[in-house]
Amino acid sequence: MARINDVGGMQGFGALDTSDDTEPFHADWEARVFALNSALVREGVYNLDEFRDAVETMEPSAYLAASYYERWFHAIRTLLDRKGVVAMAELDD
Amino acid sequence: MTDRFRPGARVRTARHDPPHHTRLPRYARGKHGVVVEPEGRHPLADVRSQGRDDAPVEQVYAVRFAARELWGEGDHHVVLDLWESYLENPEDGTS
């Protein structure tokens, strides 16, 4: 099952942006998402490979429309729900 | 467990298309390459991504591919880090 993330070698995405962007985060929420994921992996709630799997199984059109850290946040929500830490309905409140 | 492949060994990548995370990209499936060197042992991501704690710890190899083998054109090479499970001996006969 080829997934939406697996686009290596595909045509039509345009040139890669290789400009030197030294800012790790472009909004505070991005840094929080980064820290939250690090904490959840460190605490053993899920592992990094499960996290990558959760990013890759986003609905393709949502994946393509999302920013890098929006994909991370989606994966965190998916895994917290799957692991029974919190329910998706609680997160949406 | 000893390493199955030595530097310089010719290998063919698996053709698998699993329903879970894998670190063998689609463009590099069923392709011939040459082992550069072992990179160290790590739990197989394909198994670990399923939340299982029984992932085999395998050697990961740097494997060099000609762009022409991957995409049918280009004069450069691409080196990928690939788990031993992704690699077959092309002399084994099965395809």
N, CA and C atoms of all chains as a GROMACS GRO file, in nm:
protein
  564
    1MET      N    1   0.085  -0.119   0.000
    1MET     CA    2   0.000   0.000   0.000
    1MET      C    3   0.089   0.124   0.000
    2ALA      N    4   0.104   0.185  -0.117
    2ALA     CA    5   0.183   0.306  -0.124
    2ALA      C    6   0.110   0.418  -0.052
    3ARG      N    7   0.184   0.494   0.027
    3ARG     CA    8   0.124   0.600   0.105
    3ARG      C    9   0.161   0.738   0.050
    4ILE      N   10   0.085   0.837   0.092
    4ILE     CA   11   0.099   0.971   0.037
    4ILE      C   12   0.236   1.033   0.068
    5ASN      N   13   0.300   0.987   0.176
    5ASN     CA   14   0.432   1.043   0.211
    5ASN      C   15   0.542   0.993   0.118
    6ASP      N   16   0.515   0.880   0.051
    6ASP     CA   17   0.622   0.811  -0.022
    6ASP      C   18   0.628   0.864  -0.165
    7VAL      N   19   0.678   0.986  -0.180
    7VAL     CA   20   0.675   1.053  -0.311
    7VAL      C   21   0.815   1.066  -0.371
    8GLY      N   22   0.914   0.999  -0.313
    8GLY     CA   23   1.049   1.009  -0.366
    8GLY      C   24   1.054   0.969  -0.512
    9GLY      N   25   1.114   1.054  -0.596
    9GLY     CA   26   1.126   1.022  -0.737
    9GLY      C   27   1.006   1.058  -0.820
   10MET      N   28   0.897   1.103  -0.757
   10MET     CA   29   0.778   1.141  -0.834
   10MET      C   30   0.798   1.277  -0.900
   11GLN      N   31   0.733   1.295  -1.013
   11GLN     CA   32   0.741   1.421  -1.087
   11GLN      C   33   0.630   1.515  -1.043
   12GLY      N   34   0.650   1.644  -1.067
   12GLY     CA   35   0.539   1.738  -1.060
   12GLY      C   36   0.528   1.818  -0.931
   13PHE      N   37   0.617   1.792  -0.834
   13PHE     CA   38   0.610   1.867  -0.709
   13PHE      C   39   0.695   1.995  -0.713
   14GLY      N   40   0.761   2.018  -0.825
   14GLY     CA   41   0.844   2.137  -0.836
   14GLY      C   42   0.978   2.119  -0.770
   15ALA      N   43   1.060   2.224  -0.774
   15ALA     CA   44   1.195   2.217  -0.718
   15ALA      C   45   1.190   2.215  -0.566
   16LEU      N   46   1.286   2.145  -0.506
   16LEU     CA   47   1.298   2.146  -0.361
   16LEU      C   48   1.346   2.283  -0.314
   17ASP      N   49   1.288   2.330  -0.203
   17ASP     CA   50   1.332   2.456  -0.145
   17ASP      C   51   1.453   2.427  -0.056
   18THR      N   52   1.569   2.466  -0.103
   18THR     CA   53   1.693   2.439  -0.026
   18THR      C   54   1.749   2.567   0.035
   19SER      N   55   1.665   2.671   0.044
   19SER     CA   56   1.713   2.796   0.106
   19SER      C   57   1.746   2.770   0.253
   20ASP      N   58   1.837   2.850   0.303
   20ASP     CA   59   1.890   2.829   0.438
   20ASP      C   60   1.797   2.889   0.542
   21ASP      N   61   1.702   2.810   0.590
   21ASP     CA   62   1.605   2.856   0.689
   21ASP      C   63   1.652   2.809   0.826
   22THR      N   64   1.706   2.898   0.906
   22THR     CA   65   1.766   2.858   1.034
   22THR      C   66   1.667   2.861   1.149
   23GLU      N   67   1.546   2.910   1.126
   23GLU     CA   68   1.446   2.913   1.233
   23GLU      C   69   1.385   2.775   1.252
   24PRO      N   70   1.402   2.713   1.370
   24PRO     CA   71   1.344   2.579   1.388
   24PRO      C   72   1.192   2.581   1.393
   25PHE      N   73   1.135   2.689   1.447
   25PHE     CA   74   0.989   2.698   1.458
   25PHE      C   75   0.943   2.834   1.407
   26HIS      N   76   0.822   2.836   1.350
   26HIS     CA   77   0.769   2.960   1.297
   26HIS      C   78   0.647   3.007   1.376
   27ALA      N   79   0.613   2.936   1.483
   27ALA     CA   80   0.505   2.977   1.574
   27ALA      C   81   0.526   2.902   1.704
   28ASP      N   82   0.477   2.959   1.815
   28ASP     CA   83   0.494   2.895   1.945
   28ASP      C   84   0.431   2.756   1.949
   29TRP      N   85   0.315   2.740   1.883
   29TRP     CA   86   0.247   2.610   1.890
   29TRP      C   87   0.332   2.500   1.827
   30GLU      N   88   0.414   2.535   1.730
   30GLU     CA   89   0.499   2.434   1.668
   30GLU      C   90   0.601   2.381   1.768
   31ALA      N   91   0.659   2.472   1.846
   31ALA     CA   92   0.755   2.429   1.950
   31ALA      C   93   0.686   2.342   2.054
   32ARG      N   94   0.562   2.374   2.085
   32ARG     CA   95   0.489   2.294   2.185
   32ARG      C   96   0.459   2.154   2.132
   33VAL      N   97   0.422   2.147   2.005
   33VAL     CA   98   0.397   2.016   1.943
   33VAL      C   99   0.526   1.933   1.943
   34PHE      N  100   0.636   1.997   1.910
   34PHE     CA  101   0.765   1.928   1.909
   34PHE      C  102   0.796   1.873   2.049
   35ALA      N  103   0.779   1.958   2.151
   35ALA     CA  104   0.810   1.918   2.289
   35ALA      C  105   0.716   1.809   2.337
   36LEU      N  106   0.588   1.821   2.301
   36LEU     CA  107   0.488   1.722   2.342
   36LEU      C  108   0.523   1.585   2.285
   37ASN      N  109   0.558   1.581   2.158
   37ASN     CA  110   0.592   1.453   2.096
   37ASN      C  111   0.716   1.392   2.161
   38SER      N  112   0.817   1.475   2.186
   38SER     CA  113   0.939   1.426   2.251
   38SER      C  114   0.907   1.364   2.386
   39ALA      N  115   0.822   1.431   2.463
   39ALA     CA  116   0.786   1.382   2.596
   39ALA      C  117   0.711   1.250   2.588
   40LEU      N  118   0.618   1.239   2.493
   40LEU     CA  119   0.537   1.117   2.482
   40LEU      C  120   0.622   0.997   2.437
   41VAL      N  121   0.720   1.022   2.349
   41VAL     CA  122   0.810   0.914   2.308
   41VAL      C  123   0.900   0.874   2.425
   42ARG      N  124   0.954   0.974   2.493
   42ARG     CA  125   1.045   0.947   2.605
   42ARG      C  126   0.974   0.870   2.716
   43GLU      N  127   0.846   0.901   2.738
   43GLU     CA  128   0.769   0.834   2.843
   43GLU      C  129   0.717   0.698   2.798
   44GLY      N  130   0.740   0.663   2.671
   44GLY     CA  131   0.701   0.530   2.625
   44GLY      C  132   0.553   0.516   2.592
   45VAL      N  133   0.483   0.628   2.573
   45VAL     CA  134   0.342   0.620   2.534
   45VAL      C  135   0.332   0.557   2.394
   46TYR      N  136   0.426   0.595   2.308
   46TYR     CA  137   0.440   0.531   2.177
   46TYR      C  138   0.584   0.548   2.133
   47ASN      N  139   0.624   0.473   2.029
   47ASN     CA  140   0.762   0.488   1.983
   47ASN      C  141   0.766   0.568   1.852
   48LEU      N  142   0.887   0.604   1.813
   48LEU     CA  143   0.904   0.693   1.699
   48LEU      C  144   0.852   0.631   1.569
   49ASP      N  145   0.862   0.499   1.558
   49ASP     CA  146   0.813   0.433   1.436
   49ASP      C  147   0.661   0.434   1.430
   50GLU      N  148   0.596   0.420   1.546
   50GLU     CA  149   0.450   0.433   1.549
   50GLU      C  150   0.409   0.575   1.512
   51PHE      N  151   0.488   0.671   1.558
   51PHE     CA  152   0.459   0.811   1.524
   51PHE      C  153   0.467   0.833   1.372
   52ARG      N  154   0.575   0.782   1.311
   52ARG     CA  155   0.589   0.798   1.166
   52ARG      C  156   0.473   0.730   1.093
   53ASP      N  157   0.433   0.612   1.142
   53ASP     CA  158   0.321   0.539   1.082
   53ASP      C  159   0.194   0.624   1.089
   54ALA      N  160   0.174   0.691   1.202
   54ALA     CA  161   0.053   0.773   1.220
   54ALA      C  162   0.054   0.896   1.130
   55VAL      N  163   0.171   0.951   1.104
   55VAL     CA  164   0.179   1.064   1.009
   55VAL      C  165   0.141   1.016   0.870
   56GLU      N  166   0.194   0.900   0.833
   56GLU     CA  167   0.178   0.850   0.696
   56GLU      C  168   0.036   0.806   0.664
   57THR      N  169  -0.043   0.774   0.765
   57THR     CA  170  -0.178   0.725   0.740
   57THR      C  171  -0.281   0.838   0.743
   58MET      N  172  -0.234   0.963   0.745
   58MET     CA  173  -0.329   1.073   0.728
   58MET      C  174  -0.402   1.058   0.596
   59GLU      N  175  -0.523   1.105   0.592
   59GLU     CA  176  -0.600   1.106   0.467
   59GLU      C  177  -0.519   1.190   0.366
   60PRO      N  178  -0.496   1.136   0.244
   60PRO     CA  179  -0.400   1.200   0.153
   60PRO      C  180  -0.424   1.348   0.127
   61SER      N  181  -0.547   1.389   0.104
   61SER     CA  182  -0.569   1.531   0.072
   61SER      C  183  -0.540   1.618   0.194
   62ALA      N  184  -0.570   1.565   0.315
   62ALA     CA  185  -0.538   1.639   0.438
   62ALA      C  186  -0.386   1.646   0.457
   63TYR      N  187  -0.318   1.536   0.427
   63TYR     CA  188  -0.171   1.533   0.440
   63TYR      C  189  -0.108   1.641   0.352
   64LEU      N  190  -0.152   1.646   0.227
   64LEU     CA  191  -0.091   1.741   0.133
   64LEU      C  192  -0.122   1.886   0.170
   65ALA      N  193  -0.237   1.908   0.234
   65ALA     CA  194  -0.276   2.045   0.270
   65ALA      C  195  -0.213   2.090   0.401
   66ALA      N  196  -0.158   1.996   0.479
   66ALA     CA  197  -0.110   2.028   0.613
   66ALA      C  198   0.037   2.071   0.612
   67SER      N  199   0.072   2.154   0.709
   67SER     CA  200   0.212   2.190   0.728
   67SER      C  201   0.282   2.077   0.803
   68TYR      N  202   0.415   2.088   0.813
   68TYR     CA  203   0.495   1.984   0.879
   68TYR      C  204   0.444   1.955   1.021
   69TYR      N  205   0.432   2.060   1.102
   69TYR     CA  206   0.391   2.037   1.241
   69TYR      C  207   0.241   2.011   1.256
   70GLU      N  208   0.162   2.052   1.159
   70GLU     CA  209   0.022   2.011   1.160
   70GLU      C  210   0.012   1.860   1.144
   71ARG      N  211   0.098   1.801   1.063
   71ARG     CA  212   0.102   1.654   1.049
   71ARG      C  213   0.144   1.591   1.181
   72TRP      N  214   0.242   1.649   1.247
   72TRP     CA  215   0.284   1.597   1.376
   72TRP      C  216   0.167   1.598   1.475
   73PHE      N  217   0.094   1.710   1.479
   73PHE     CA  218  -0.016   1.722   1.575
   73PHE      C  219  -0.125   1.620   1.546
   74HIS      N  220  -0.152   1.599   1.418
   74HIS     CA  221  -0.248   1.496   1.379
   74HIS      C  222  -0.204   1.360   1.433
   75ALA      N  223  -0.076   1.327   1.416
   75ALA     CA  224  -0.026   1.196   1.460
   75ALA      C  225  -0.034   1.183   1.612
   76ILE      N  226  -0.002   1.289   1.685
   76ILE     CA  227  -0.011   1.285   1.831
   76ILE      C  228  -0.154   1.257   1.874
   77ARG      N  229  -0.250   1.328   1.815
   77ARG     CA  230  -0.392   1.306   1.848
   77ARG      C  231  -0.434   1.162   1.817
   78THR      N  232  -0.394   1.114   1.700
   78THR     CA  233  -0.429   0.977   1.660
   78THR      C  234  -0.378   0.876   1.760
   79LEU      N  235  -0.253   0.893   1.802
   79LEU     CA  236  -0.192   0.794   1.891
   79LEU      C  237  -0.244   0.805   2.034
   80LEU      N  238  -0.270   0.926   2.081
   80LEU     CA  239  -0.326   0.941   2.216
   80LEU      C  240  -0.463   0.874   2.223
   81ASP      N  241  -0.538   0.886   2.114
   81ASP     CA  242  -0.670   0.822   2.108
   81ASP      C  243  -0.654   0.670   2.101
   82ARG      N  244  -0.564   0.622   2.012
   82ARG     CA  245  -0.544   0.479   1.993
   82ARG      C  246  -0.494   0.412   2.121
   83LYS      N  247  -0.410   0.484   2.196
   83LYS     CA  248  -0.352   0.426   2.317
   83LYS      C  249  -0.444   0.441   2.438
   84GLY      N  250  -0.557   0.509   2.416
   84GLY     CA  251  -0.652   0.523   2.525
   84GLY      C  252  -0.611   0.625   2.629
   85VAL      N  253  -0.518   0.715   2.593
   85VAL     CA  254  -0.474   0.818   2.687
   85VAL      C  255  -0.583   0.925   2.699
   86VAL      N  256  -0.631   0.969   2.584
   86VAL     CA  257  -0.746   1.059   2.582
   86VAL      C  258  -0.832   1.019   2.462
   87ALA      N  259  -0.959   1.050   2.468
   87ALA     CA  260  -1.048   1.020   2.355
   87ALA      C  261  -1.051   1.138   2.260
   88MET      N  262  -1.066   1.106   2.131
   88MET     CA  263  -1.068   1.211   2.030
   88MET      C  264  -1.176   1.314   2.061
   89ALA      N  265  -1.290   1.269   2.117
   89ALA     CA  266  -1.399   1.362   2.150
   89ALA      C  267  -1.354   1.462   2.255
   90GLU      N  268  -1.274   1.416   2.352
   90GLU     CA  269  -1.221   1.508   2.453
   90GLU      C  270  -1.131   1.612   2.390
   91LEU      N  271  -1.047   1.568   2.294
   91LEU     CA  272  -0.954   1.660   2.231
   91LEU      C  273  -1.027   1.766   2.150
   92ASP      N  274  -1.144   1.730   2.098
   92ASP     CA  275  -1.216   1.824   2.014
   92ASP      C  276  -1.294   1.927   2.095
   93ASP      N  277  -1.308   1.902   2.226
   93ASP     CA  278  -1.382   1.997   2.310
   93ASP      C  279  -1.307   2.130   2.324
   94MET      N  280   2.391  -1.327   1.578
   94MET     CA  281   2.356  -1.321   1.436
   94MET      C  282   2.468  -1.251   1.360
   95THR      N  283   2.519  -1.318   1.258
   95THR     CA  284   2.624  -1.254   1.178
   95THR      C  285   2.561  -1.176   1.064
   96ASP      N  286   2.636  -1.078   1.015
   96ASP     CA  287   2.586  -0.998   0.904
   96ASP      C  288   2.578  -1.086   0.780
   97ARG      N  289   2.467  -1.075   0.710
   97ARG     CA  290   2.448  -1.159   0.592
   97ARG      C  291   2.527  -1.105   0.473
   98PHE      N  292   2.546  -0.974   0.467
   98PHE     CA  293   2.607  -0.914   0.349
   98PHE      C  294   2.738  -0.841   0.384
   99ARG      N  295   2.838  -0.858   0.298
   99ARG     CA  296   2.967  -0.792   0.316
   99ARG      C  297   2.973  -0.670   0.224
  100PRO      N  298   3.060  -0.574   0.258
  100PRO     CA  299   3.079  -0.461   0.166
  100PRO      C  300   3.115  -0.512   0.026
  101GLY      N  301   3.053  -0.453  -0.076
  101GLY     CA  302   3.077  -0.494  -0.214
  101GLY      C  303   2.978  -0.598  -0.264
  102ALA      N  304   2.898  -0.656  -0.173
  102ALA     CA  305   2.801  -0.759  -0.214
  102ALA      C  306   2.691  -0.696  -0.299
  103ARG      N  307   2.655  -0.766  -0.406
  103ARG     CA  308   2.541  -0.722  -0.486
  103ARG      C  309   2.413  -0.771  -0.419
  104VAL      N  310   2.315  -0.683  -0.410
  104VAL     CA  311   2.189  -0.720  -0.345
  104VAL      C  312   2.072  -0.672  -0.430
  105ARG      N  313   1.957  -0.733  -0.406
  105ARG     CA  314   1.832  -0.686  -0.468
  105ARG      C  315   1.735  -0.656  -0.355
  106THR      N  316   1.667  -0.544  -0.365
  106THR     CA  317   1.573  -0.507  -0.259
  106THR      C  318   1.442  -0.583  -0.274
  107ALA      N  319   1.373  -0.594  -0.163
  107ALA     CA  320   1.244  -0.664  -0.162
  107ALA      C  321   1.142  -0.588  -0.247
  108ARG      N  322   1.038  -0.659  -0.288
  108ARG     CA  323   0.930  -0.595  -0.364
  108ARG      C  324   0.810  -0.571  -0.275
  109HIS      N  325   0.830  -0.578  -0.145
  109HIS     CA  326   0.714  -0.573  -0.056
  109HIS      C  327   0.646  -0.436  -0.058
  110ASP      N  328   0.519  -0.437  -0.024
  110ASP     CA  329   0.439  -0.315  -0.021
  110ASP      C  330   0.349  -0.327   0.102
  111PRO      N  331   0.409  -0.313   0.220
  111PRO     CA  332   0.337  -0.348   0.343
  111PRO      C  333   0.229  -0.247   0.380
  112PRO      N  334   0.129  -0.292   0.458
  112PRO     CA  335   0.021  -0.202   0.501
  112PRO      C  336   0.059  -0.119   0.624
  113HIS      N  337   0.188  -0.110   0.653
  113HIS     CA  338   0.235  -0.034   0.769
  113HIS      C  339   0.362   0.040   0.730
  114HIS      N  340   0.413   0.117   0.824
  114HIS     CA  341   0.535   0.195   0.801
  114HIS      C  342   0.651   0.105   0.756
  115THR      N  343   0.725   0.152   0.657
  115THR     CA  344   0.847   0.083   0.617
  115THR      C  345   0.948   0.189   0.579
  116ARG      N  346   1.076   0.155   0.584
  116ARG     CA  347   1.179   0.252   0.548
  116ARG      C  348   1.249   0.211   0.418
  117LEU      N  349   1.178   0.127   0.341
  117LEU     CA  350   1.221   0.097   0.205
  117LEU      C  351   1.130   0.175   0.111
  118PRO      N  352   1.179   0.286   0.052
  118PRO     CA  353   1.090   0.369  -0.029
  118PRO      C  354   1.044   0.298  -0.156
  119ARG      N  355   0.930   0.339  -0.204
  119ARG     CA  356   0.868   0.273  -0.319
  119ARG      C  357   0.962   0.270  -0.440
  120TYR      N  358   1.035   0.381  -0.461
  120TYR     CA  359   1.119   0.388  -0.581
  120TYR      C  360   1.237   0.291  -0.574
  121ALA      N  361   1.262   0.235  -0.457
  121ALA     CA  362   1.380   0.148  -0.442
  121ALA      C  363   1.340   0.002  -0.420
  122ARG      N  364   1.219  -0.036  -0.456
  122ARG     CA  365   1.176  -0.175  -0.436
  122ARG      C  366   1.205  -0.258  -0.560
  123GLY      N  367   1.260  -0.377  -0.537
  123GLY     CA  368   1.291  -0.466  -0.648
  123GLY      C  369   1.408  -0.416  -0.732
  124LYS      N  370   1.500  -0.342  -0.670
  124LYS     CA  371   1.613  -0.282  -0.743
  124LYS      C  372   1.745  -0.344  -0.699
  125HIS      N  373   1.841  -0.340  -0.791
  125HIS     CA  374   1.974  -0.394  -0.762
  125HIS      C  375   2.067  -0.284  -0.713
  126GLY      N  376   2.144  -0.315  -0.611
  126GLY     CA  377   2.242  -0.221  -0.557
  126GLY      C  378   2.363  -0.296  -0.504
  127VAL      N  379   2.456  -0.220  -0.447
  127VAL     CA  380   2.578  -0.277  -0.391
  127VAL      C  381   2.594  -0.228  -0.247
  128VAL      N  382   2.623  -0.321  -0.156
  128VAL     CA  383   2.643  -0.285  -0.016
  128VAL      C  384   2.770  -0.203  -0.002
  129VAL      N  385   2.760  -0.087   0.062
  129VAL     CA  386   2.877  -0.003   0.090
  129VAL      C  387   2.941  -0.046   0.222
  130GLU      N  388   2.862  -0.044   0.328
  130GLU     CA  389   2.915  -0.083   0.460
  130GLU      C  390   2.800  -0.101   0.558
  131PRO      N  391   2.824  -0.178   0.665
  131PRO     CA  392   2.722  -0.189   0.770
  131PRO      C  393   2.717  -0.060   0.850
  132GLU      N  394   2.599  -0.028   0.898
  132GLU     CA  395   2.578   0.100   0.968
  132GLU      C  396   2.542   0.081   1.116
  133GLY      N  397   2.526  -0.045   1.158
  133GLY     CA  398   2.487  -0.068   1.297
  133GLY      C  399   2.352  -0.137   1.305
  134ARG      N  400   2.324  -0.192   1.421
  134ARG     CA  401   2.202  -0.272   1.438
  134ARG      C  402   2.090  -0.189   1.501
  135HIS      N  403   1.970  -0.211   1.448
  135HIS     CA  404   1.854  -0.138   1.500
  135HIS      C  405   1.732  -0.228   1.491
  136PRO      N  406   1.633  -0.209   1.580
  136PRO     CA  407   1.508  -0.285   1.569
  136PRO      C  408   1.439  -0.252   1.436
  137LEU      N  409   1.382  -0.354   1.373
  137LEU     CA  410   1.317  -0.336   1.243
  137LEU      C  411   1.196  -0.243   1.256
  138ALA      N  412   1.204  -0.129   1.188
  138ALA     CA  413   1.101  -0.025   1.203
  138ALA      C  414   0.963  -0.075   1.161
  139ASP      N  415   0.958  -0.164   1.062
  139ASP     CA  416   0.830  -0.215   1.013
  139ASP      C  417   0.750  -0.284   1.123
  140VAL      N  418   0.821  -0.355   1.211
  140VAL     CA  419   0.755  -0.427   1.320
  140VAL      C  420   0.728  -0.331   1.436
  141ARG      N  421   0.826  -0.249   1.467
  141ARG     CA  422   0.814  -0.156   1.580
  141ARG      C  423   0.702  -0.055   1.555
  142SER      N  424   0.679  -0.020   1.430
  142SER     CA  425   0.576   0.079   1.398
  142SER      C  426   0.436   0.026   1.426
  143GLN      N  427   0.425  -0.106   1.444
  143GLN     CA  428   0.295  -0.166   1.475
  143GLN      C  429   0.272  -0.174   1.625
  144GLY      N  430   0.362  -0.109   1.701
  144GLY     CA  431   0.346  -0.108   1.845
  144GLY      C  432   0.390  -0.237   1.911
  145ARG      N  433   0.459  -0.322   1.832
  145ARG     CA  434   0.504  -0.450   1.886
  145ARG      C  435   0.642  -0.433   1.948
  146ASP      N  436   0.667  -0.511   2.054
  146ASP     CA  437   0.797  -0.501   2.120
  146ASP      C  438   0.887  -0.620   2.085
  147ASP      N  439   0.849  -0.695   1.980
  147ASP     CA  440   0.930  -0.812   1.941
  147ASP      C  441   1.002  -0.787   1.809
  148ALA      N  442   1.030  -0.663   1.778
  148ALA     CA  443   1.098  -0.632   1.653
  148ALA      C  444   1.238  -0.693   1.653
  149PRO      N  445   1.275  -0.765   1.545
  149PRO     CA  446   1.410  -0.819   1.538
  149PRO      C  447   1.512  -0.706   1.524
  150VAL      N  448   1.626  -0.723   1.592
  150VAL     CA  449   1.733  -0.624   1.581
  150VAL      C  450   1.826  -0.671   1.469
  151GLU      N  451   1.832  -0.593   1.362
  151GLU     CA  452   1.904  -0.634   1.242
  151GLU      C  453   2.012  -0.533   1.206
  152GLN      N  454   2.108  -0.582   1.127
  152GLN     CA  455   2.206  -0.491   1.070
  152GLN      C  456   2.137  -0.400   0.967
  153VAL      N  457   2.176  -0.274   0.969
  153VAL     CA  458   2.132  -0.179   0.866
  153VAL      C  459   2.254  -0.151   0.778
  154TYR      N  460   2.233  -0.158   0.646
  154TYR     CA  461   2.344  -0.139   0.552
  154TYR      C  462   2.324  -0.013   0.469
  155ALA      N  463   2.435   0.057   0.444
  155ALA     CA  464   2.434   0.160   0.340
  155ALA      C  465   2.443   0.086   0.206
  156VAL      N  466   2.346   0.109   0.118
  156VAL     CA  467   2.341   0.040  -0.011
  156VAL      C  468   2.339   0.146  -0.122
  157ARG      N  469   2.426   0.126  -0.220
  157ARG     CA  470   2.444   0.224  -0.328
  157ARG      C  471   2.370   0.177  -0.453
  158PHE      N  472   2.291   0.268  -0.510
  158PHE     CA  473   2.213   0.238  -0.630
  158PHE      C  474   2.249   0.338  -0.740
  159ALA      N  475   2.256   0.290  -0.863
  159ALA     CA  476   2.270   0.381  -0.976
  159ALA      C  477   2.134   0.445  -1.003
  160ALA      N  478   2.134   0.576  -1.029
  160ALA     CA  479   2.008   0.644  -1.060
  160ALA      C  480   1.938   0.577  -1.178
  161ARG      N  481   2.017   0.527  -1.270
  161ARG     CA  482   1.959   0.461  -1.389
  161ARG      C  483   1.881   0.336  -1.348
  162GLU      N  484   1.928   0.267  -1.244
  162GLU     CA  485   1.856   0.148  -1.194
  162GLU      C  486   1.725   0.189  -1.127
  163LEU      N  487   1.726   0.302  -1.056
  163LEU     CA  488   1.607   0.344  -0.983
  163LEU      C  489   1.503   0.408  -1.074
  164TRP      N  490   1.550   0.493  -1.167
  164TRP     CA  491   1.457   0.576  -1.244
  164TRP      C  492   1.475   0.565  -1.395
  165GLY      N  493   1.571   0.482  -1.439
  165GLY     CA  494   1.590   0.465  -1.582
  165GLY      C  495   1.673   0.572  -1.648
  166GLU      N  496   1.720   0.669  -1.568
  166GLU     CA  497   1.804   0.775  -1.625
  166GLU      C  498   1.887   0.838  -1.514
  167GLY      N  499   1.984   0.920  -1.554
  167GLY     CA  500   2.068   0.990  -1.457
  167GLY      C  501   2.202   0.922  -1.441
  168ASP      N  502   2.306   1.002  -1.416
  168ASP     CA  503   2.442   0.948  -1.404
  168ASP      C  504   2.491   0.945  -1.259
  169HIS      N  505   2.408   0.986  -1.164
  169HIS     CA  506   2.451   0.990  -1.024
  169HIS      C  507   2.413   0.860  -0.952
  170HIS      N  508   2.451   0.854  -0.826
  170HIS     CA  509   2.416   0.740  -0.742
  170HIS      C  510   2.339   0.788  -0.620
  171VAL      N  511   2.263   0.696  -0.561
  171VAL     CA  512   2.187   0.724  -0.440
  171VAL      C  513   2.223   0.617  -0.338
  172VAL      N  514   2.254   0.660  -0.215
  172VAL     CA  515   2.286   0.565  -0.108
  172VAL      C  516   2.173   0.567  -0.005
  173LEU      N  517   2.116   0.450   0.023
  173LEU     CA  518   2.007   0.436   0.119
  173LEU      C  519   2.051   0.346   0.233
  174ASP      N  520   2.007   0.378   0.354
  174ASP     CA  521   2.028   0.290   0.469
  174ASP      C  522   1.911   0.192   0.476
  175LEU      N  523   1.940   0.062   0.464
  175LEU     CA  524   1.833  -0.038   0.454
  175LEU      C  525   1.856  -0.155   0.550
  176TRP      N  526   1.749  -0.194   0.616
  176TRP     CA  527   1.756  -0.310   0.706
  176TRP      C  528   1.780  -0.439   0.627
  177GLU      N  529   1.844  -0.535   0.694
  177GLU     CA  530   1.877  -0.662   0.629
  177GLU      C  531   1.755  -0.732   0.571
  178SER      N  532   1.640  -0.721   0.639
  178SER     CA  533   1.516  -0.784   0.588
  178SER      C  534   1.475  -0.733   0.452
  179TYR      N  535   1.520  -0.614   0.415
  179TYR     CA  536   1.480  -0.556   0.286
  179TYR      C  537   1.566  -0.609   0.171
  180LEU      N  538   1.671  -0.684   0.204
  180LEU     CA  539   1.771  -0.720   0.103
  180LEU      C  540   1.773  -0.868   0.075
  181GLU      N  541   1.791  -0.901  -0.053
  181GLU     CA  542   1.803  -1.040  -0.095
  181GLU      C  543   1.930  -1.054  -0.176
  182ASN      N  544   1.981  -1.177  -0.180
  182ASN     CA  545   2.092  -1.209  -0.270
  182ASN      C  546   2.034  -1.231  -0.409
  183PRO      N  547   2.075  -1.150  -0.509
  183PRO     CA  548   2.015  -1.165  -0.642
  183PRO      C  549   2.045  -1.299  -0.706
  184GLU      N  550   2.144  -1.372  -0.651
  184GLU     CA  551   2.179  -1.504  -0.706
  184GLU      C  552   2.084  -1.613  -0.657
  185ASP      N  553   1.997  -1.579  -0.562
  185ASP     CA  554   1.911  -1.682  -0.503
  185ASP      C  555   1.806  -1.735  -0.600
  186GLY      N  556   1.784  -1.664  -0.710
  186GLY     CA  557   1.695  -1.716  -0.812
  186GLY      C  558   1.553  -1.669  -0.803
  187THR      N  559   1.502  -1.647  -0.684
  187THR     CA  560   1.364  -1.600  -0.673
  187THR      C  561   1.357  -1.454  -0.712
  188SER      N  562   1.244  -1.412  -0.765
  188SER     CA  563   1.233  -1.272  -0.806
  188SER      C  564   1.112  -1.207  -0.742
   0.00000   0.00000   0.00000
